[in-house]
Each structure stands twice: as C-alpha cells, then as structure tokens.
Amino acid sequence: MKEERLLQERIKLLEKEVQTLTQELQDLSDRVKELEELRFELKGIKLFLSRNYPDFKSIFPELIKKVKSNIQ
C-alpha cells in the first residue's frame, strides 16, 4: 500500500514536470518563430537599403560592429 502511494505521488510529480517542460518548449518555440520573423524582416530591410543606397554594403559591417560594441 505504502509503495503504491509513493508511486502514485511520483507519477503525479512526473506528470507536472512533463507539463512544465511542455510549456517551456512551447514558449521557446514561440520565441524561435519570432526570431525567424525578425530575421526575415531584417533581410528585407537590408535588401531595400542596399538597392536604394549602393554604399550600404560597405557601411553595413561597420554599423554591426558599432551596435555590438554598444550592446556589450
């Protein structure tokens, strides 16, 4: 009897843990989708800027360096 109760409690804990992990996985999946959308938008912006400003391709690496240095 006692072993059975312990097993049932353990099963309940494992079920809760699975639910928690499932929720965390869903949250991560949502963040990945958002990052993919942002990456797509950034590609569009880069394409637009490179077409309208021919110097953009040479300036872009410098801009990225400045942004990274400000973030860190």
C-alpha positions as CSV (number, residue, x, y, z in Angstrom):
1,M,0.0,0.0,0.0
2,K,2.6,2.5,1.0
3,E,4.7,1.7,-2.1
4,E,1.7,2.2,-4.3
5,R,1.0,5.7,-2.8
6,L,4.6,6.6,-3.3
7,L,4.4,5.5,-6.9
8,Q,1.2,7.5,-7.4
9,E,2.8,10.6,-5.9
10,R,5.8,10.1,-8.0
11,I,3.7,9.7,-11.1
12,K,1.8,12.9,-10.3
13,L,5.1,14.8,-9.9
14,L,6.4,13.5,-13.2
15,E,3.2,14.5,-14.9
16,K,3.5,18.0,-13.6
17,E,7.1,18.1,-14.7
18,V,6.1,17.0,-18.2
19,Q,3.5,19.7,-18.3
20,T,6.1,22.3,-17.2
21,L,8.6,21.1,-19.7
22,T,5.9,21.1,-22.5
23,Q,5.0,24.7,-21.6
24,E,8.7,25.8,-21.7
25,L,9.1,24.1,-25.0
26,Q,6.1,25.9,-26.4
27,D,7.5,29.2,-25.1
28,L,10.9,28.5,-26.8
29,S,9.1,27.5,-30.0
30,D,7.2,30.8,-30.0
31,R,10.5,32.8,-29.4
32,V,12.1,30.9,-32.3
33,K,9.2,31.8,-34.6
34,E,9.5,35.4,-33.6
35,L,13.3,35.4,-34.2
36,E,12.7,33.9,-37.6
37,E,10.2,36.6,-38.5
38,L,12.7,39.3,-37.3
39,R,15.4,37.7,-39.4
40,F,13.1,37.8,-42.4
41,E,12.3,41.4,-41.8
42,L,15.9,42.3,-41.4
43,K,16.8,40.7,-44.7
44,G,14.1,42.8,-46.3
45,I,15.4,45.9,-44.8
46,K,19.0,45.1,-45.8
47,L,17.8,44.4,-49.4
48,F,15.9,47.7,-49.5
49,L,18.8,49.7,-48.2
50,S,21.3,48.0,-50.5
51,R,19.1,48.7,-53.5
52,N,18.5,52.4,-52.6
53,Y,21.9,53.2,-51.1
54,P,24.7,51.5,-53.0
55,D,27.2,52.4,-50.3
56,F,25.2,50.5,-47.7
57,K,27.0,47.2,-48.3
58,S,30.3,48.7,-47.5
59,I,28.9,50.6,-44.5
60,F,26.9,47.7,-43.0
61,P,29.8,45.8,-41.4
62,E,30.9,49.0,-39.6
63,L,27.3,49.5,-38.3
64,I,27.1,46.0,-37.0
65,K,30.4,46.5,-35.1
66,K,29.2,49.7,-33.5
67,V,25.9,48.1,-32.5
68,K,27.7,45.1,-31.0
69,S,30.1,47.3,-29.1
70,N,27.2,49.3,-27.6
71,I,25.3,46.1,-26.6
72,Q,28.3,44.5,-24.7
